[in-house]
Amino acid sequence: MPNSNVKTEESLLPAGVATRSVFRPPHLTRPTPDYLAEEVPVALVYNGISHVVMMATPKDLALFAIGFSLSEGIIAHPREIYGIDVVEACNGLEVQIELSSRRFMGLKERRRALAGRTGCGVCGVEQLNDIGKPVAPLPFTQTFNLANLDVALAHLNDVQPIGQLSGCTHAAAWVLPGGRIAGGHEDVGRHVALDKLLGRRAGEGEAWQQGAALVSSRASYEMVQKAAMCGVEILFAVSAATTLAVEVAERCNLTLVGFCKPGRATIYTHPQRLIVGQ
């Protein structure tokens, strides 16, 4: 009789990882196992109405739903979500979100306003004007010593168990002023990883209000806009920023820093929050 307490290698893998056989030169007839990050369609369904389908890693999806709802302005506070269920659907997953009546009415009005418009094909946005949706200017309450950024960069991989195996995920982490990473999330989609982080931050209270967000990707305008919508004042990105990201960051008072590597950073906007040389 097999021992039920013995765990297989597959069961020891973190959620969101799958194994596949691959071939590596010069042994093209000898397969070896490798790790891949899972990518599945995830539909966000509000009060029974599907709003958007994203390709995501099937992990931390409740946090993704909260973060997406906050960063897209669908809700103003997590308490306006009454319940979240993740269920299997045809060829993917549904995240079923129960919104407050007031917020759901607002979402329906927003959808109705878009229904008659012709899509422009820009990243799924149905109207060019929606790209520049207004974000309230951020206050200047945060400071960060750039000398502490190297500490966070050295531990960014710690929040990527899937990425460590597959090399296939982006990470978003919350960095405390001293450089310690309080926590983070990963996904095959950089926006989804950030939404998961923002959803987590919304529930952590005062402990996660001080500090900055650090992402392992480039900084596009969506990343800046999502961060600003959730009150994040400082965004560090390992890679570059786009021109539109810089414009949005300038407009909403967000400190945007790119090319974050040990001992190196490019500050695009609002450097007054940053401390150098102490």
N, C-alpha and C positions, 0 to 999 in steps of 0.2 A: 504494500500500500504506500503510495507516495506521501512524503512528509509535507503537509500543508503549510508548515512554517518556513519552508525553504522558498525564498523569493528568487524569481528569475531575474536575469539582468534587465529585461524589459521593464519589470515592475519597479526597479530601482531608479529608472530614469525620471527626471523632473517632468511635470506636466508640460505638454506642448512639444515634446521631442518624439521622433519616430526613427526607427532604424531601417536602412535600405542597403542592398548590396550594390557596390560600385566597383569599377575597374580602374587601376592605376598603372600607367606605363612603368616598366615594360611588360607587365604581366596582364595582358588584355584578355586572357582566357581564365584567369584565376580571380573570382570575385572576393572582395573583402567587405565586412560590415562597416557602415559609416552612419553618422547621426545627421538628421535633417530637422529643421524647425517646421512644425506644422503650420499650414496656412489654409484657413477655411473661410467661406462666406459667413459673415455674422450680420444678421438683420436686427436693427434696433426698432422695436415695435412699441409705439406709445398708445396706450389705451386701445389696443387692438388694431391700430393703423400702422403699417410699416412706413418708416420715415426714411431710412437709408440702409444700404448694404455696404459693409466694409470688409476688406480682406484682412484677417487678423489671426493672431495666435490664440487658440482656445484656452486662455488662462487669464484669471483676474477680470472676467468680463463684467461683473457687477461694478467694479471700480471704473472700468471703461465707460459703462453707461452713465455713471454719475459725472465723470469728468467731461465726457462729450456733451452731456446736457448742460453743464455749467459753461463750458468754453464756447458753446454755440448759442448761448443766451436763451435756451429753452426753459431753464429754471434759474432762479437767483440763489437758491439755497438747497442743500440736499434734502431738507425736510419736506420739500414740495414733491418728492418722490415717495409714494406710499408703499411701494413694493417692487421687487425685481426678481424675475424668474428666468433662468437659462434653460431652454428646452431644445431638443433635437428637432430639426425641420428637414425638409427635402434638401439633400446635398449640403447641409450646413447647420447653423445654430440660430435660434431666435433668442434675443434678449427682450423679454416682455416686461415693459416698464409701466407701472401705474402712476400716472401724473395726477396732481390736484386738478380739480375741475377748472380753476382759473387759468392755470398754465396750459392745460389741454386746449381750452378755447383759444388762447393766444397762438398756440401752435397751429390750430386749424385755420385761423385767420391768415397766418403767415403762408401756409400752404395754398390757401385759396388765392392769395395775391399773386402767387407764382404760377398758378395753373395755366393761365392764358398766355404766358410769355414763351418766346422761342429760346431754347437753350443756346448758349454761346459756346459750349464745349470746353470751357476753362475749368478744369479740375472738378467737373460736376456742378459748378455753380450755374444757376439758370439765368442770372442777370449780372452783367458786368458790374453794376453798382453794388451788388452784394459783396464784392471783394473788399470794398472799403467801408464796411459797416462801422458805424461809430463806436468807439471804445472810450469810456470815460478816462480822462487823464489820470495817471497814477500819481499818488503822493510820493514824496521823497522821505521815506522813513527808514530805509535800509542802507547799510554800508557793508562793504566786503573787502577784506585785505587780500589782494591778489597773491600774496605769498602763501596763503592757505589753499589756493586752488590746486596746487600740485598734490596736496594730500588727497583731495577728492579724486583727481585724475588717476592716481595710483590705485584707487579702489573701485573705479567705475565698473570693472569687470565682475566685481563681487555680486552685483545685482543682475547678472546675466548668466544664470545656470544653463539656459538653453543655448545662448551664444557661445559659452565656453566649449560646448560639445559640437555645435554646428557651424559657428562663425557666421550666423545668418540672421542675427537680430539687432535691432537698435535698442538703446537704453535711455531712460529718463530718470534722473535721481534728484532727490532734495538734499542740498548741501547746507549744513549749518555754518554759522559765521566762522567757526574755528576750523572748518575744512572737513569735518567728519560727515560722512554720508548717513543721513537718518534712515533712508530707505529708498527703494527705486523699483522700477518695473521695466519689462522688456517686451518687444513685439517685433514681428516682421515689418510692421508699418511704423515709421517714426512718429506720425501723428497719433497713432493709437497708443504707443508707449507713453507719450506725453499726456494723453487723456487719462490713462490709467493712473499716472502720477498725480494729476490734478484731482482726480476723484479720491485718491488716497489722502491727499493733503487736506481736502475739504472736511474729512472726518477726524483728522488728527488734532484739531484745536490749536491752542497757542504754541505748542511745541514745534509746530512746523510753519509758523508764521514768519520767523526770523530766518534769513538766509537767501538762497538762490536756487534756481533750477539749472541742471546740467544735462545736456542731451548729447548723445554720441554721434549725431548726424549733422548735416548742414542746417542752417536756420532759414527756413522759407517764411513768407509772410504769414502763412497759416499758423506756424509755430509761435511766432511773435503775438499774433492776435489771440490765440488760445490762452497763452500765458497771461497776457494783459487782462483778458476777460475775467480771469480768476485771481487777479490782484497780485501776480508775481511781478516784482519790480526789476529783477536782475535775471537775465537768461544767458548762460554760458553754452556755447556750441563747440564741439570738437572740430567741426569743419567750417566752411565759409558761410557767409550770409549773402542773400540776394539783395538787389537794389530795392525791391518792393518791401522786403523785410526791414531794411534800414529806414525807409520812409515811414512805415507804420510804427516802428519803435520810436522814432523821433517825435512823431505826432502824439503818441500816447504816453510819453515820458518813461519808456522802458529802457533800461541800460542793456544794450546788446553787445555781446563779446563773442568773437569768432576765433577760429584757429587756436583753440585752447590746447596747448601742449605744455609739458614741463618747462617752466621758465619763459613761456611765450604766450602772448595773447594780442589780439587785434580788437581794439575798442571802437565800435562804430557810433555809439550814441550815449549821451548823458554820462560822461566819465566821472562826474562829481560824486557818485555813490562809491567809487572805488578808491582804495588806499594802496599806495605803492611805496615800497622801500622801508617798511617798518617790521 
